[in-house]
């Protein structure tokens, strides 16, 4: 009976994705497969970005490029869809139902990791349409995530301050990371884009940790809760968004840190709260989502590199494509946009 229900959910969600792609999900400007390759987004041209395609969905909590950049995930609490980058057509998807929720989707464009009523993470292959993994947890977890290359899955514990890492292919536990200390009852973690680091986050504190050695980096504290963070792909810069005092005024602030020493390298303020951060693949450009706009900063000169306007009021997810030629954004209104430099 459970198998039949899962099949019905898959068929229903597949029909939903196709409907979204063919109606509300029509791109504002489709990019034909024979079109010339877009330019790499850089400090010099970031302010020239234009929305070349748009997908309107009912709900979206995050977006993620596949490793080859040919497709992207659109994830909500209970469903995840994989879309073709050029046509915006739905490739595959999965609906886990209202009784559970999705943790994360894999960078290879295949797996959905979702929760069960028991302490466990299920891995479902959306292309082969079958369950391929079942990872038992020691306790319930409010967060699990894939590493940037998709080889590991990490989950935090609700009983102790711990991140447990598993090998995705074998399902074997790799190690448990501990050492973070906080008075906050809730904490979270993020894999760094360098693939070598995790950052622990609790309210106004963030602390990096080297995965291989399990060595903790410096604890970095803010005046207010951290609303977004990102570690650069080269591992040399940590960006955080949290309100702070600037020339005697308390306002939204993006701060650039040296994650190895906790030295503050730069700070950028704005009138509106920053809701998402993303580094370019070469670590030279930082994008930050604000109200109705995306702002850019040059990480070499630590100067502003322009901004673009968006039709979305609150963007909560940003990511550069692996080749650096596109930027994808997702908004709470269900607006997903792909941005390119115009040809």
Secondary structure, DSSP 8 states (H G I E B T S, - for coil): -HHHHHHHHHHHHHHHHHHHHHTTT--SS---TTS-------TTTGGGEEEEEEEE-S--SEEEE-TTSSEEEEE-SSEEEEEETTT--EEEEEE--TTS-EEEE-TTS-EEEEE-SSSEEEEEETTTTEEEEEEE-SS--S-EEE-TTSSEEEEE-SSSS-EEEEETTT--EEEEE-----S-S--EEEE-TTSSEEEEEETTEEEEEETTT--EEEEEE-SS---EEEE-TTSS-EEEE--EEETTEEEEEEEEE-TTT--EEEEEEESS---EEEE-TTSSEEEEEEEEEEEEEETTTTEEEEEEEEEEEEEEEEEE-TTSS-EEEEETTSEEEEEEE--
